[in-house]
C-alpha cells in the first residue's frame, strides 16, 4: 500500500488537492493558464498525470475553485459594508475601496486573467462565476437603492459603477498614479450612484 501524507486517507486527499491547487495557481499566474498543461502541474507536485485527474478533472476546475476561493471573502466583506449603519455615501466609498484593493492585488489579477483565458470552462462553471458577480453586485444594489428609484435605473447604476471600478487596471496600465485613479474612480461612482 502506498504511503499517505496525513493522519488518514481524507487528510491525504485534502493535502494532495491543496498542493495541486497551490502549484497550479502559481503556474497559471507565472505563465498563463493556456500555457500550462496538466502534465506540468502534476510533475510540479510529484504526481502522475492520471493521478491529478482524480483531484481536478480539468484546468478549468482549478480556475473555478481559484475564482470561488478569492471571491468568497470579497463578497462577504462587501455584504457587511452594505448592511452597516453608515450613511450610503460612506458605505459606497468603503465598498468601492474594497473592490479597488481586490482588483489591484497581483494574485487577484492573475486569477481574473486565468478565468478570462480558460477556454475549456463548462457552461455550469461560467454560470457559477456569473452568480458570484451577481452576489457581489447585490451588495452594491443595497447601498445605492433608494425609494422612488426604478429598478432599471438602479440596475443601470450598479452596472456602470461595476464597470468603472473594473477600469482601475486600465488606469494603472496607463500610468495614472494610484491615488489619482482611486480618487477619480470614487468621484465617478458617487456621481453615478447619486447617494
C-alpha positions in Angstrom: 0.0 0.0 0.0 1.4 3.4 -0.9 2.4 5.8 1.9 -0.1 8.6 2.6 0.8 12.1 3.7 -1.6 12.6 6.5 -3.2 11.0 9.5 -5.8 9.3 7.3 -6.8 9.0 3.7 -9.2 12.0 3.9 -6.3 14.2 5.2 -4.0 12.8 2.5 -6.6 13.6 -0.2 -7.1 17.1 1.2 -3.3 17.8 1.3 -2.8 16.5 -2.2 -5.7 18.6 -3.6 -4.3 21.7 -1.8 -0.8 21.0 -3.1 -2.1 20.7 -6.7 -4.2 23.8 -6.3 -1.3 25.9 -5.0 1.1 24.7 -7.6 -1.4 25.2 -10.5 -2.4 28.7 -9.5 1.3 29.6 -9.2 2.0 28.2 -12.6 -1.1 29.9 -14.1 0.0 33.2 -12.6 3.5 32.9 -13.9 2.8 31.5 -17.4 -0.9 32.0 -18.2 -3.5 29.2 -17.9 -3.3 28.3 -21.6 0.5 27.8 -21.5 0.4 25.3 -18.6 -0.5 21.7 -19.2 -2.0 19.2 -16.8 1.3 17.2 -17.1 3.3 20.2 -15.9 1.0 20.7 -12.9 1.2 17.0 -12.0 5.0 17.0 -12.3 5.4 20.1 -10.1 3.7 18.2 -7.2 5.3 14.8 -7.9 2.1 13.1 -9.3 1.4 11.1 -12.4 -0.8 13.0 -14.8 -3.5 10.3 -14.4 -3.4 10.8 -10.6 -4.0 14.5 -10.9 -7.3 13.9 -12.7 -8.7 12.3 -9.5 -8.5 15.7 -7.8 -9.2 18.1 -10.7 -10.6 16.7 -14.0 -9.6 19.9 -16.0 -7.6 23.1 -15.7 -10.9 24.9 -15.7 -11.9 23.2 -12.5 -8.8 24.5 -10.8 -9.5 28.0 -12.1 -13.1 27.8 -11.0 -12.0 26.9 -7.4 -9.5 29.7 -7.5 -12.2 32.2 -8.5 -14.6 30.9 -5.8 -11.9 31.0 -3.2 -10.9 34.5 -4.0 -14.4 35.9 -4.4 -15.9 34.4 -1.2 -14.3 36.8 1.3 -14.7 39.8 -1.1 -18.5 39.1 -1.3 -18.8 38.6 2.4 -17.0 41.8 3.2 -19.0 43.7 0.6 -22.2 42.5 2.1 -21.0 43.6 5.6 -20.3 47.0 4.3 -23.7 47.2 2.6 -25.5 46.2 5.8 -23.7 48.6 8.1 -25.5 51.5 9.6 -23.2 54.1 8.0 -24.6 56.7 5.6 -24.9 55.4 2.0 -22.1 57.7 0.7 -19.7 56.3 3.3 -20.7 52.7 2.6 -20.3 53.3 -1.2 -16.8 54.8 -0.6 -15.9 51.8 1.5 -17.4 49.3 -1.0 -15.5 50.9 -3.9 -12.3 51.0 -1.9 -12.6 47.3 -1.1 -13.2 46.4 -4.8 -10.2 48.5 -5.9 -8.0 46.8 -3.3 -9.1 43.4 -4.6 -8.6 44.4 -8.2 -5.2 45.9 -7.5 -3.8 42.8 -5.9 -1.4 40.9 -8.1 -2.7 37.5 -7.1 -6.3 38.5 -7.9 -5.2 40.0 -11.2 -3.7 36.6 -12.1 -6.9 34.8 -11.1 -9.1 37.2 -13.2 -6.8 36.7 -16.2 -6.9 32.9 -15.7 -10.7 32.9 -15.5 -10.9 35.0 -18.7 -8.3 33.0 -20.6 -9.6 29.5 -19.7 -11.0 28.1 -23.0 -12.3 24.8 -21.7 -14.6 26.0 -18.9 -18.0 24.3 -19.0 -21.2 26.5 -19.0 -22.1 25.4 -15.5 -18.8 26.8 -14.1 -19.2 30.0 -16.2 -22.7 30.4 -14.8 -21.4 29.9 -11.3 -18.9 32.7 -11.8 -21.7 34.9 -13.1 -23.7 34.2 -10.0 -20.8 35.2 -7.8 -20.7 38.5 -9.6 -24.4 38.9 -9.1 -24.0 38.3 -5.4 -21.2 40.9 -5.3 -23.4 43.4 -7.1 -26.3 42.7 -4.8 -24.4 44.3 -2.0 -23.8 47.4 -4.2 -27.5 47.5 -5.0 -28.3 47.5 -1.3 -26.1 50.6 -0.9 -27.4 52.7 -3.7 -31.1 51.6 -4.0 -33.3 54.4 -2.8 -37.1 54.5 -2.6 -38.6 56.0 -5.7 -35.7 55.0 -8.0 -36.8 52.5 -10.6 -35.3 49.0 -10.6 -34.0 49.6 -14.1 -32.2 52.8 -13.1 -30.7 51.2 -10.0 -29.6 48.2 -12.1 -28.0 50.5 -14.7 -26.2 52.4 -11.9 -24.9 49.1 -10.4 -23.5 48.0 -13.8 -22.0 51.4 -14.5 -20.3 51.5 -11.1 -19.0 47.9 -11.5 -17.6 48.8 -14.9 -15.9 52.0 -13.6 -14.4 50.0 -10.7 -13.0 47.4 -13.1 -11.3 50.2 -15.0 -8.7 50.5 -12.3 -6.5 48.1 -14.2 -6.5 50.3 -17.3 -5.7 53.3 -15.3 -2.8 51.5 -13.7 -1.5 50.4 -17.1 -1.9 53.9 -18.4 0.4 55.2 -15.7 -2.2 57.1 -13.7 -0.9 57.4 -10.1 -2.7 55.2 -7.7 -4.1 58.0 -5.5 -5.4 59.9 -8.5 -7.0 56.8 -10.0 -8.8 55.9 -6.8 -10.0 59.5 -6.1 -11.4 59.8 -9.7 -13.0 56.4 -9.7 -14.7 57.1 -6.3 -15.8 60.5 -7.5 -17.4 59.0 -10.6 -19.0 56.2 -8.6 -20.6 58.7 -6.1 -21.9 60.8 -9.0 -23.3 57.7 -10.7 -25.0 56.4 -7.5 -26.4 59.8 -6.6 -26.3 58.9 -2.9 
